[in-house]
Amino acid sequence: MRIAFACLLISTAFSMPVHARGDVTDFEGVQERCVQVGKIKFGANSRYSDCTVTHGRWFATLDILDMYQAQYCLGNGDGVCEQRAFLVFANRAYTPKAKLLLQRIDPGAAEYDDPLVVQTKYGDILTLTARFADGRMSKSYYRWHSGRWIAIEARGWLRELSKRLPKGETIKAEAWPDADSMRAQATLQSADGSGAGDKVAEVELAVANDRFTVKQVSLGPKPE
């Protein structure tokens, strides 16, 4: 059940989801101005001279903590984003401070979807999505536990799926979990790579030890 607005794998050279160290800042203006928390550095003696907030808003409330996103553009005064950053802050109502819970840093051409938080039987799961100019997409996932977001490993299930495929079938394209349905769809191709007779693996997922795992697989023809 959704409780907030929506929101082959990209290497760490293109995206770098990072846990913050619990940095605390003033809550007032956290959606409107950049703050130097976590790995965010700008100004004198920094790689980037300036930073602007391109998007900021509330997106969920969990355990009486309000969650706010802030998307940063870091650059050098020429209007070009050299680096993007997605930050999640938490604030308890009527208190003056906000705490940085996590951040994600990407190349400047990246664009972020609004975060998505869903309730599942495995707990509340947050999905952060970054989209790149070449059409690729990268997602990172987190599970809410004891006042913090814990990263969920989102690649191992593909290796697990590969071991369950019929001989000669391989995964053709990127595939990402949908936390809302706890399912994923992976396009397959035959060993000769011809594309003829491509199939689709419909995968039911679970979360165990903070990683997505394959629960059940069914194969069918690729939709026309």
LUMTOR-527562 format. One line per 3 residues: for each residue x, y, z of N, C-alpha, C. Coordinates in Angstrom, 1 decimal, always signed. Layout:
<sites>
X Y Z X Y Z X Y Z ~ ...
</sites>
This chain:
<sites>
+0.8 -1.2 +0.0 +0.0 +0.0 +0.0 +0.9 +1.2 +0.0 ~ +0.6 +2.2 -0.9 +1.4 +3.4 -1.0 +1.1 +4.3 +0.1 ~ +2.1 +5.0 +0.7 +1.8 +5.9 +1.8 +2.4 +7.3 +1.5
+2.9 +7.5 +0.2 +3.5 +8.7 -0.1 +3.5 +8.8 -1.6 ~ +3.9 +10.0 -2.2 +3.9 +10.2 -3.6 +5.0 +9.4 -4.3 ~ +4.7 +9.0 -5.5 +5.7 +8.2 -6.2 +7.0 +9.1 -6.5
+7.3 +7.9 -6.5 +8.6 +8.1 -6.9 +8.8 +7.0 -7.9 ~ +20.2 -3.5 -17.6 +21.1 -4.2 -16.7 +21.7 -3.1 -15.8 ~ +22.0 -3.0 -14.5 +22.3 -2.2 -13.4 +23.5 -1.3 -13.7
+23.5 -0.1 -13.1 +24.5 +1.0 -13.3 +25.6 +0.8 -12.3 ~ +26.8 +0.9 -12.7 +28.0 +0.7 -11.8 +28.1 +1.9 -10.9 ~ +28.9 +1.7 -9.9 +29.1 +2.8 -8.9 +29.8 +4.0 -9.5
+30.4 +3.9 -10.7 +31.0 +5.0 -11.4 +29.9 +6.0 -11.8 ~ +28.7 +5.6 -11.9 +27.6 +6.5 -12.3 +26.7 +6.9 -11.2 ~ +26.7 +6.1 -10.1 +25.8 +6.5 -9.0 +26.4 +6.1 -7.7
+26.2 +6.8 -6.6 +26.8 +6.5 -5.4 +25.9 +6.8 -4.2 ~ +25.0 +5.8 -3.9 +24.1 +6.0 -2.7 +25.0 +5.9 -1.5 ~ +24.8 +6.8 -0.5 +25.7 +6.9 +0.6 +24.9 +7.1 +1.9
+25.2 +6.4 +2.9 +24.6 +6.6 +4.2 +25.2 +7.9 +4.9 ~ +24.4 +8.7 +5.4 +24.9 +9.9 +6.1 +25.3 +9.5 +7.6 ~ +26.0 +10.4 +8.2 +26.5 +10.2 +9.5 +25.6 +10.8 +10.6
+24.3 +11.1 +10.3 +23.4 +11.7 +11.3 +23.6 +13.1 +11.5 ~ +24.1 +13.9 +10.4 +24.3 +15.3 +10.5 +23.0 +16.0 +10.9 ~ +23.1 +17.0 +11.7 +21.9 +17.8 +12.2 +22.1 +19.2 +11.7
+21.0 +19.8 +11.2 +21.0 +21.2 +10.7 +19.7 +21.9 +11.1 ~ +19.6 +23.2 +10.9 +18.4 +23.9 +11.2 +17.3 +23.4 +10.2 ~ +16.1 +23.2 +10.8 +15.0 +22.7 +9.9 +14.5 +23.9 +9.0
+14.4 +25.1 +9.5 +13.9 +26.2 +8.7 +14.7 +26.3 +7.4 ~ +14.0 +26.3 +6.3 +14.7 +26.5 +5.0 +15.4 +25.2 +4.5 ~ +15.2 +24.1 +5.1 +16.0 +22.9 +4.6 +15.5 +22.5 +3.2
+14.3 +22.9 +2.8 +13.8 +22.6 +1.5 +14.1 +23.6 +0.5 ~ +14.8 +24.7 +0.9 +15.0 +25.9 +0.1 +16.5 +26.2 -0.1 ~ +17.3 +25.9 +0.8 +18.7 +26.2 +0.6 +19.6 +25.0 +1.0
+20.8 +25.0 +0.3 +21.7 +23.9 +0.5 +22.4 +24.0 +1.9 ~ +22.7 +22.9 +2.5 +23.5 +22.9 +3.7 +24.6 +21.9 +3.5 ~ +25.7 +22.2 +4.2 +26.9 +21.3 +4.1 +26.8 +20.2 +5.1
+26.2 +19.1 +4.7 +26.1 +18.0 +5.6 +26.6 +16.7 +4.8 ~ +26.9 +15.7 +5.6 +27.3 +14.5 +4.9 +28.5 +14.7 +4.0 ~ +28.4 +14.4 +2.7 +29.5 +14.6 +1.8 +29.3 +15.8 +0.9
+28.3 +16.6 +1.3 +28.0 +17.9 +0.5 +29.0 +19.0 +0.9 ~ +29.8 +19.4 +0.0 +30.8 +20.5 +0.3 +30.7 +21.5 -0.9 ~ +30.7 +22.8 -0.6 +30.7 +23.8 -1.6 +31.2 +25.1 -1.0
+31.6 +26.0 -1.9 +32.1 +27.3 -1.4 +33.7 +27.3 -1.4 ~ +34.2 +28.2 -0.6 +35.7 +28.4 -0.6 +36.4 +27.1 -0.3 ~ +37.5 +26.9 -1.1 +38.3 +25.7 -0.9 +37.6 +24.4 -1.2
+36.5 +24.4 -1.9 +35.8 +23.2 -2.3 +35.8 +23.0 -3.8 ~ +35.5 +21.9 -4.2 +35.5 +21.6 -5.6 +34.4 +22.4 -6.4 ~ +33.3 +22.6 -5.7 +32.2 +23.4 -6.3 +32.0 +24.7 -5.5
+31.8 +25.8 -6.3 +31.7 +27.1 -5.6 +30.3 +27.4 -5.1 ~ +29.3 +26.7 -5.7 +27.9 +27.0 -5.3 +27.0 +25.8 -5.3 ~ +25.8 +25.9 -4.7 +24.9 +24.9 -4.6 +23.5 +25.5 -4.6
+22.5 +24.9 -5.3 +21.2 +25.4 -5.3 +20.2 +24.2 -5.1 ~ +19.1 +24.4 -4.4 +18.1 +23.4 -4.2 +17.2 +23.4 -5.4 ~ +17.1 +22.4 -6.2 +16.2 +22.3 -7.4 +14.8 +21.8 -7.1
+14.7 +21.1 -6.0 +13.4 +20.6 -5.6 +13.4 +20.2 -4.1 ~ +12.4 +20.6 -3.4 +12.3 +20.2 -2.0 +10.9 +20.1 -1.5 ~ +10.6 +19.1 -0.7 +9.2 +18.9 -0.3 +9.1 +17.8 +0.8
+8.0 +17.8 +1.5 +7.7 +16.7 +2.4 +7.3 +15.5 +1.5 ~ +7.6 +14.3 +2.0 +7.1 +13.1 +1.2 +6.5 +12.0 +2.0 ~ +6.7 +11.9 +3.3 +6.2 +10.9 +4.2 +6.3 +11.2 +5.6
+5.5 +10.6 +6.5 +5.7 +10.7 +7.9 +5.7 +9.3 +8.5 ~ +6.8 +9.0 +9.2 +6.9 +7.6 +9.8 +7.4 +7.8 +11.3 ~ +6.7 +7.1 +12.2 +7.0 +7.1 +13.6 +7.1 +8.6 +14.1
+6.1 +9.4 +13.8 +6.0 +10.8 +14.1 +7.2 +11.7 +13.6 ~ +7.9 +11.1 +12.7 +9.0 +11.9 +12.0 +8.5 +12.3 +10.6 ~ +8.6 +13.5 +10.2 +8.3 +14.0 +8.9 +9.5 +13.9 +8.0
+9.4 +13.3 +6.8 +10.5 +13.1 +5.9 +10.5 +14.1 +4.8 ~ +11.6 +14.8 +4.6 +11.7 +15.8 +3.5 +12.8 +15.5 +2.6 ~ +12.5 +15.7 +1.3 +13.6 +15.5 +0.3 +14.1 +16.9 -0.1
+15.4 +16.9 -0.5 +16.0 +18.1 -1.0 +17.0 +17.7 -2.1 ~ +16.8 +18.2 -3.3 +17.6 +17.8 -4.4 +18.6 +19.0 -4.7 ~ +19.9 +18.7 -4.8 +20.9 +19.7 -4.9 +21.5 +19.7 -6.3
+21.9 +20.9 -6.8 +22.7 +21.0 -8.0 +24.0 +21.7 -7.6 ~ +25.1 +21.1 -7.7 +26.4 +21.6 -7.3 +27.1 +22.0 -8.6 ~ +27.7 +23.2 -8.6 +28.4 +23.7 -9.8 +29.3 +24.8 -9.5
+29.7 +25.5 -10.5 +30.8 +26.6 -10.4 +30.3 +27.9 -11.0 ~ +29.1 +28.3 -10.7 +28.6 +29.6 -11.1 +28.2 +29.8 -12.5 ~ +28.3 +28.8 -13.4 +27.9 +28.9 -14.8 +26.6 +28.4 -15.1
+25.8 +28.0 -14.1 +24.5 +27.4 -14.4 +24.5 +26.0 -14.8 ~ +25.6 +25.4 -14.8 +25.7 +23.9 -15.1 +25.9 +23.1 -13.9 ~ +25.1 +22.0 -13.8 +25.2 +21.1 -12.6 +26.3 +20.1 -12.9
+27.3 +20.2 -12.1 +28.4 +19.3 -12.2 +28.1 +18.0 -11.5 ~ +27.3 +18.1 -10.4 +27.0 +17.0 -9.6 +25.6 +17.2 -9.0 ~ +24.9 +16.1 -8.9 +23.5 +16.1 -8.3 +23.6 +15.4 -7.0
+22.7 +15.8 -6.1 +22.6 +15.1 -4.8 +21.2 +15.0 -4.4 ~ +20.8 +13.9 -3.8 +19.5 +13.7 -3.2 +19.6 +13.5 -1.7 ~ +19.0 +14.3 -0.9 +19.1 +14.2 +0.5 +17.7 +13.9 +1.2
+17.7 +13.1 +2.2 +16.5 +12.9 +3.0 +16.8 +13.4 +4.4 ~ +15.9 +14.3 +4.8 +16.0 +14.9 +6.2 +14.8 +14.4 +7.0 ~ +14.9 +14.3 +8.3 +13.8 +14.0 +9.2 +13.7 +15.1 +10.2
+12.4 +15.4 +10.5 +12.1 +16.5 +11.5 +10.9 +16.0 +12.3 ~ +11.1 +16.2 +13.6 +9.9 +16.0 +14.5 +9.2 +17.3 +14.6 ~ +7.8 +17.2 +14.4 +7.0 +18.5 +14.4 +7.3 +19.4 +15.5
+7.4 +20.7 +15.2 +7.6 +21.7 +16.2 +9.0 +21.8 +16.9 ~ +9.9 +21.0 +16.3 +11.3 +21.1 +16.8 +12.1 +21.8 +15.7 ~ +13.2 +22.5 +16.1 +13.9 +23.4 +15.2 +15.0 +22.7 +14.4
+15.2 +21.5 +14.6 +16.4 +20.8 +13.9 +15.9 +19.7 +13.0 ~ +16.6 +19.5 +11.9 +16.4 +18.3 +11.0 +17.6 +17.5 +11.0 ~ +17.4 +16.2 +10.8 +18.5 +15.3 +10.8 +18.7 +14.6 +9.4
+19.9 +14.6 +8.9 +20.1 +14.0 +7.6 +20.2 +12.5 +7.8 ~ +19.3 +11.8 +7.1 +19.2 +10.3 +7.3 +19.9 +9.6 +6.2 ~ +19.9 +10.1 +5.0 +20.7 +9.4 +3.9 +20.8 +10.4 +2.8
+21.8 +10.1 +1.9 +22.0 +10.9 +0.7 +22.5 +10.0 -0.4 ~ +22.2 +10.5 -1.6 +22.7 +9.9 -2.8 +23.3 +10.9 -3.7 ~ +24.5 +10.6 -4.3 +25.2 +11.5 -5.2 +25.4 +10.9 -6.6
+25.1 +11.8 -7.6 +25.1 +11.3 -9.0 +25.8 +12.4 -9.9 ~ +26.1 +12.0 -11.1 +26.6 +13.0 -12.1 +25.6 +14.1 -12.3 ~ +26.0 +15.2 -12.8 +25.1 +16.4 -12.9 +24.0 +16.2 -13.8
+24.1 +15.4 -14.8 +23.0 +15.2 -15.8 +21.8 +14.3 -15.2 ~ +22.0 +13.8 -14.1 +21.0 +12.9 -13.5 +19.7 +13.7 -13.1 ~ +18.6 +13.1 -13.2 +17.3 +13.6 -12.7 +16.7 +12.6 -11.8
+16.1 +13.1 -10.7 +15.5 +12.3 -9.7 +14.0 +12.3 -9.7 ~ +13.4 +11.1 -9.5 +12.0 +11.0 -9.3 +11.7 +11.4 -7.8 ~ +10.5 +11.8 -7.5 +10.1 +11.9 -6.1 +10.2 +10.6 -5.4
+10.7 +10.5 -4.2 +10.8 +9.3 -3.5 +9.5 +8.6 -3.3 ~ +9.5 +7.3 -3.2 +8.3 +6.5 -3.0 +8.5 +5.6 -1.7 ~ +7.6 +5.8 -0.8 +7.6 +4.9 +0.4 +6.3 +4.1 +0.4
+6.5 +2.7 +0.5 +5.4 +1.8 +0.6 +5.5 +0.9 +1.8 ~ +4.3 +0.5 +2.2 +4.2 -0.4 +3.4 +4.2 -1.8 +2.8 ~ +5.0 -2.7 +3.3 +5.0 -4.1 +2.9 +5.1 -4.9 +4.1
+4.9 -6.2 +3.9 +5.0 -7.1 +5.1 +6.4 -7.3 +5.6 ~ +7.4 -6.7 +4.8 +8.8 -6.7 +5.2 +9.2 -5.3 +5.9 ~ +8.2 -4.5 +6.0 +8.4 -3.2 +6.6 +8.2 -2.0 +5.6
+8.4 -0.8 +6.0 +8.3 +0.3 +5.1 +9.5 +0.4 +4.3 ~ +9.3 +0.5 +3.0 +10.5 +0.5 +2.0 +10.5 +1.8 +1.2 ~ +11.6 +2.4 +1.2 +11.8 +3.7 +0.4 +12.6 +3.4 -0.9
+12.1 +3.9 -2.0 +12.7 +3.7 -3.3 +13.2 +5.1 -3.8 ~ +14.5 +5.2 -4.1 +15.0 +6.5 -4.7 +15.4 +6.1 -6.1 ~ +15.0 +6.9 -7.1 +15.2 +6.6 -8.5 +16.0 +7.8 -9.2
+17.1 +7.5 -9.9 +17.8 +8.5 -10.6 +17.7 +8.1 -12.1 ~ +17.5 +9.0 -13.0 +17.5 +8.8 -14.4 +18.6 +9.6 -15.1 ~ +19.2 +8.9 -16.1 +20.4 +9.5 -16.8 +20.1 +9.9 -18.2
+20.9 +10.7 -18.8 +20.7 +11.3 -20.1 +20.7 +10.2 -21.2 ~ +21.4 +9.1 -21.0 +21.5 +8.0 -22.0 +20.4 +7.0 -21.9 ~ +19.4 +7.4 -21.0 +18.2 +6.5 -20.9 +18.3 +5.5 -19.8
+19.4 +5.4 -19.2 +19.6 +4.4 -18.1 +18.9 +4.9 -16.8 ~ +18.7 +4.0 -15.9 +18.0 +4.3 -14.6 +18.7 +3.6 -13.5 ~ +18.8 +4.2 -12.4 +19.4 +3.5 -11.2 +18.5 +3.7 -10.0
+18.2 +2.6 -9.3 +17.4 +2.7 -8.1 +18.1 +2.3 -6.8 ~ +17.9 +2.9 -5.7 +18.4 +2.4 -4.4 +17.2 +2.3 -3.5 ~ +17.3 +1.3 -2.6 +16.2 +0.9 -1.7 +16.6 +0.9 -0.3
+15.7 +1.2 +0.6 +16.0 +1.3 +2.0 +14.8 +0.8 +2.8 ~ +15.0 +0.2 +4.0 +14.0 -0.3 +4.9 +14.0 +0.5 +6.2 ~ +12.9 +1.0 +6.6 +12.8 +1.8 +7.8 +12.9 +0.9 +9.0
+13.8 +1.2 +9.9 +14.0 +0.4 +11.1 +14.6 +1.3 +12.2 ~ +13.9 +1.4 +13.4 +14.5 +2.1 +14.6 +15.0 +3.5 +14.2 ~ +14.2 +4.2 +13.5 +14.5 +5.6 +13.2 +15.6 +5.8 +12.2
+15.9 +4.8 +11.4 +16.8 +5.1 +10.3 +16.5 +4.2 +9.1 ~ +17.1 +4.6 +7.9 +16.9 +3.9 +6.7 +18.1 +2.9 +6.5 ~ +17.8 +1.7 +6.4 +18.8 +0.6 +6.2 +18.8 +0.2 +4.7
+19.9 +0.3 +4.0 +20.0 -0.1 +2.6 +19.6 -1.5 +2.4 ~ +18.9 -1.8 +1.3 +18.5 -3.1 +0.8 +19.3 -3.4 -0.4 ~ +20.0 -4.5 -0.4 +20.9 -4.9 -1.5 +19.9 -5.3 -2.7
+20.1 -4.7 -3.9 +19.1 -4.9 -4.9 +19.7 -5.5 -6.2 ~ +20.9 -6.2 -6.1 +21.4 -6.8 -7.3 +21.5 -8.3 -7.2 ~ +21.6 -8.8 -6.0 +21.8 -10.3 -5.9 +20.7 -11.1 -6.4
+19.5 -10.6 -6.4 +18.3 -11.4 -6.9 +18.5 -11.7 -8.4 ~ +19.2 -10.9 -9.1 +19.4 -11.1 -10.5 +20.3 -12.3 -10.7 ~ +21.3 -12.4 -9.9 +22.2 -13.6 -10.0 +21.4 -14.9 -9.6
+20.6 -14.7 -8.6 +19.8 -15.8 -8.1 +18.8 -16.3 -9.2 ~ +18.2 -15.3 -9.9 +17.3 -15.6 -11.0 +18.0 -16.3 -12.1 ~ +19.3 -15.9 -12.5 +20.0 -16.5 -13.5 +20.2 -18.0 -13.3
+20.4 -18.4 -12.1 +20.6 -19.8 -11.7 +19.3 -20.6 -11.9 ~ +18.2 -19.9 -11.9 +16.9 -20.6 -12.0 +16.4 -20.7 -13.5 ~ +17.0 -20.1 -14.4 +16.6 -20.0 -15.8 +16.9 -21.3 -16.5
+16.1 -21.7 -17.5 +16.4 -22.8 -18.3 +17.7 -22.7 -19.1 ~ +18.3 -23.7 -19.4 +19.6 -23.7 -20.1 +19.5 -22.9 -21.4 ~ +20.5 -22.0 -21.6 +20.5 -21.2 -22.8 +19.7 -19.9 -22.7
+19.1 -19.6 -21.6 +18.4 -18.3 -21.4 +19.2 -17.4 -20.5 ~ +19.3 -16.2 -20.9 +20.0 -15.2 -20.1 +19.2 -13.9 -19.9 ~ +19.5 -13.1 -19.0 +18.8 -11.8 -18.7 +19.3 -10.8 -19.7
+18.4 -10.2 -20.5 +18.7 -9.3 -21.6 +18.9 -7.9 -21.2 ~ +18.1 -7.4 -20.3 +18.1 -5.9 -20.0 +18.0 -5.7 -18.5 ~ +18.1 -4.4 -18.1 +18.1 -4.1 -16.7 +16.7 -4.4 -16.2
+16.7 -4.7 -14.9 +15.4 -5.0 -14.2 +15.5 -4.6 -12.8 ~ +14.5 -3.9 -12.3 +14.5 -3.4 -10.9 +13.3 -3.9 -10.1 ~ +13.4 -4.1 -8.9 +12.3 -4.5 -8.0 +11.3 -3.4 -8.0
+10.0 -3.7 -8.0 +8.9 -2.8 -7.6 +8.5 -3.1 -6.2 ~ +8.9 -2.2 -5.3 +8.6 -2.5 -3.9 +7.1 -2.5 -3.6 ~ +6.3 -1.8 -4.3 +4.9 -1.7 -4.1 +4.2 -3.1 -4.3
+4.6 -3.8 -5.3 +4.0 -5.1 -5.6 +4.9 -6.3 -5.2 ~ +6.2 -6.0 -4.8 +7.2 -7.0 -4.5 +7.4 -7.9 -5.6 ~ +7.4 -7.4 -6.8 +7.6 -8.2 -8.0 +8.7 -7.5 -8.9
+9.2 -8.2 -9.9 +10.1 -7.6 -10.9 +9.8 -8.4 -12.2 ~ +10.1 -7.7 -13.3 +10.0 -8.4 -14.6 +11.3 -8.3 -15.4 ~ +11.9 -9.4 -15.8 +13.1 -9.4 -16.5 +12.9 -10.0 -17.9
+13.4 -9.3 -18.9 +13.4 -9.8 -20.3 +14.5 -10.7 -20.5 ~ +14.3 -11.9 -21.1 +15.3 -12.9 -21.4 +15.6 -13.0 -22.8 ~ +16.7 -13.6 -23.2 +17.0 -13.9 -24.5 +17.7 -15.3 -24.6
+17.6 -15.9 -25.8 +18.2 -17.2 -26.0 +19.7 -17.0 -26.1 ~ +20.5 -18.1 -26.0 +21.9 -18.1 -26.0 +22.5 -17.5 -27.3 ~ +21.8 -17.6 -28.4 +22.3 -17.1 -29.7 +22.1 -15.6 -29.9
+21.4 -15.0 -28.9 +21.2 -13.6 -28.9 +20.4 -13.0 -30.1 ~ +19.7 -13.9 -30.8 +18.9 -13.5 -31.9 +17.7 -12.6 -31.6 ~ +17.2 -12.7 -30.4 +16.0 -12.0 -30.0 +14.7 -12.7 -30.4
+14.8 -13.7 -31.3 +13.6 -14.4 -31.7 +13.2 -15.3 -30.5 ~ +11.9 -15.1 -30.2 +11.4 -15.9 -29.1 +11.8 -15.4 -27.7 ~ +12.1 -14.2 -27.6 +12.4 -13.6 -26.3 +11.3 -13.9 -25.3
+11.7 -14.2 -24.1 +10.7 -14.5 -23.0 +10.8 -13.4 -21.9 ~ +9.9 -13.5 -21.0 +9.9 -12.6 -19.8 +9.8 -13.5 -18.6 ~ +10.6 -13.1 -17.6 +10.5 -13.8 -16.3 +9.8 -12.9 -15.4
+8.6 -13.4 -14.9 +7.9 -12.7 -13.9 +8.3 -13.2 -12.5 ~ +8.9 -12.3 -11.7 +9.5 -12.7 -10.5 +8.8 -12.2 -9.2 ~ +8.4 -13.0 -8.3 +7.9 -12.6 -7.0 +9.1 -12.5 -6.1
+9.2 -11.4 -5.4 +10.4 -11.1 -4.5 +10.0 -11.2 -3.1 ~ +11.0 -11.4 -2.3 +10.9 -11.2 -0.8 +12.1 -10.4 -0.3 ~ +12.1 -10.0 +0.9 +13.3 -9.3 +1.5 +13.7 -10.2 +2.7
+15.0 -10.6 +2.7 +15.6 -11.3 +3.8 +17.0 -10.8 +4.0 ~ +17.3 -10.6 +5.3 +18.6 -10.0 +5.6 +19.0 -8.8 +4.8 ~ +17.9 -7.9 +4.7 +18.1 -6.7 +4.0 +18.7 -6.8 +2.5
+18.1 -7.8 +1.8 +18.4 -7.9 +0.4 +17.2 -8.6 -0.2 ~ +17.0 -8.2 -1.5 +15.9 -8.8 -2.3 +16.3 -10.2 -2.7 ~ +15.3 -11.1 -2.5 +15.6 -12.5 -2.9 +14.4 -13.0 -3.8
+14.7 -14.0 -4.6 +13.7 -14.6 -5.5 +12.8 -15.6 -4.7 ~ +11.5 -15.3 -4.7 +10.6 -16.2 -4.1 +9.9 -17.2 -5.1 ~ +9.6 -16.7 -6.2 +8.9 -17.6 -7.2 +9.2 -17.0 -8.6
+9.3 -17.8 -9.6 +9.5 -17.4 -11.0 +8.6 -18.1 -11.9 ~ +8.0 -17.3 -12.9 +7.2 -17.9 -14.0 +7.7 -17.3 -15.3 ~ +7.8 -18.1 -16.3 +8.2 -17.6 -17.6 +7.1 -17.6 -18.6
+7.1 -16.6 -19.5 +6.1 -16.4 -20.5 +6.7 -15.7 -21.7 ~ +5.9 -15.6 -22.8 +6.4 -14.9 -24.0 +6.5 -13.4 -23.8 ~ +7.4 -12.8 -24.5 +7.5 -11.4 -24.4 +6.3 -10.7 -25.0
+5.7 -9.7 -24.3 +4.5 -9.0 -24.9 +4.9 -8.3 -26.2 ~ +3.9 -8.4 -27.1 +4.2 -7.7 -28.4 +4.0 -6.2 -28.3
</sites>
